[in-house]
Amino acid sequence: MTAAETADLHAPDLKRVRVVEWQAPGPVAKAALPMSGIAAMRAIRNGHLPPPPMAKLIGFSMAVVEEGRIVMELEAHESLENTIGLLHGATAAALLDTAMGCAISTLLPAGQTSVTLDLKLTYLRPLSVRSGTIAAEGKVIKLGRQTSYTEGFVRDGKGNLAVHATATFSMLGGELQTLNKTK
């Protein structure tokens, strides 16, 4: 590629700008603290609590909240694409990590949460802005006192499975926090 051709790629008419606004997460976490996990998830879905900054950055929202199950939806946009015109794999990873972690939250009492220990994704088909509404579903496989296990699926707008995931989460707060304080 010549210098002139490369310069054309930096032309002003090819420049894109995207502004992202979000609410500070600390006060939202404090407001959600007395809520059960499912109540907090429903409050986010219904707009009573602001979504986390990552959801605003990527542009996904919570569509379904059930006990042990969450579905996030994304209308993909160009800012999530890589140089070959497909959605970057990290998009699916963020969607799934969030959906699976939130699915665990739906089964937790106030004051308890979880954090990702591992996340394994298998990419089965590419996604792009032409994929339609992308849905990421997280389901709890086993809820444990110290460790919980989840499974996740990303489907394109036609319902085709694009990504499958499994994840392990460490449980924080609640009973475990009380036990750790007494030691």
N, C-alpha and C positions, 0 to 999 in steps of 0.2 A: 504494500500500500504506500502510495506516495505521500509526502508531507502535505500537499494540497488536499488530497482525499481525506486525510486524517483531520485537517483543519476544518473541513466541511462538517465533520461529525460533532464539532464544538459550536456550530452555528446557533445563534440566538433562537431561531424558530424551532430548534430541537430540544431546547432547555425546558424542563418541567420543574414546578415548584409545588410542594405539598406542605401545608401547615397542619400540625397536630396539636390539639389542645387536650389536656387531661386535668383531673382533679388530683391534688396531693394525696398519695395513698395512706399516709399516717392517720389523718382524721377519719378516713373511711374505715380503716381497720379498727379504730377505736369505737366507732359507731356500731360496727358489726360484732364486736366482742361479746355483748350479752345475748346475741342471737344464736339459735341453733344453726348448723351449717345449711340445712335446707331452707330455713327462713332467710338467711343471708343471700343464698343463691337466687331465691325468688325475688328478693328485694333488688338485686342487681338486674335480673331479667326484666322486672317491671319498672325500672328506672327510679326506684326510691333510693337506692345507693348507686353511686357512680361506678362504672366498670373499672377494672385495673388499667393502669397506663399502657400495658402491652396490648390490651384489646383495642385501645384507641389508636395505637401506633400502627398495628397491622390492619385494623378495620373489621374485626370480627365481633359478633354479639352472641349472647346466650339465647337460644331459641326454645329449648326444652329443659325443664327441671323436673326430675322424678327421683324417688328414692333410689340411690345407687346408679343413676344414669343422667348424663348431661349431653346435650347436643349444642355445639357452637356452629354458627353460620358465617360465611365469608363471601362477599361479592369481590372477587379478586380484581386487583387494579395493577396497572403497569409498574408501579413502584415496587412491587413484589417480584418482578421478573428478573431472571438472569440474562446474560448476553445472548443466549440462544432462544429467547422468547418463551421460556417456561417459568413457572413459579419456582422460586428457590426452595430447596428441600427444607430449609429452616422454617418456612411458613407452616408446612404440615407439622413439623416438630413442635412449634409453639402452640398450634391449635390443639394437638393431641395432648401435650403436657398439661395444658390448661383444662381441657375437657376431662381428662382422667383424674387430675387432682381435685377438680370441682365435684366430680362424681363421688369421690370419697367424702368430701365435705358434706354432701347431702345426708350422710349417715352419722354425722358427728354431733355431739352436744356442744353447747356454747363453751368457748374457751379451749377447744381442742382443734388441731389442724394437722396437716401433713406436709412433708417436703419430699421432693423427688430424690430417690436414691439412684435409680437407673431408668433409662428409657431406650427401648430398642424398636427401631422402625424398619419395616420392609416396604420399599417403594415398588409398587406393582404396575403403575402406569403414570405417565406425566400429567401434570395439571397446568393450565394456562388461564389467561383472562377469558378465553373462549369456553372454559369448562362449565359455565353456568354457576349457580349457587353451590358453593362447596360446603359440605356438612362434615363436621368432626364429632364423632360420638365417643364418649367415654363411659365404660361400664365397670363396676366393681366386681371383681372375681372373688376376692376374699378380704374381708375387713378383719384386721388383727389388732391386738393391743399395742404391739411394737412395730409391726410391718404389715402393710396392706398391698394387695396386688390388683392390677387393673388391666383392661384390654381396651384398645381403641381402634377406630376405623375412620378413614377419610374417604368420602364418596363425592364424585363429581355431580353436576346437575342432573344427569340421567340416572343416577344411582349406582354407577359403576364403582367398584372398590378400587381406590387408587393407592392407599397406604394402610398397612396394618401395623399395630403397635402393641407392645406389652410394657408395663412399667411397674416398678416396685417403689413404694413410698414409706418413709419413716414417719411414725406417728409422734406428734408433739403436743404438749399441754395436757389438760384434763388429769386423769388418774396418774399418768406417767410423770407429769410435772410434780404432783404432790409426793409421789414416791421418791423422786430424785431430791426433793428438798429435805426429806427426813433423813437422808443418808449423810 
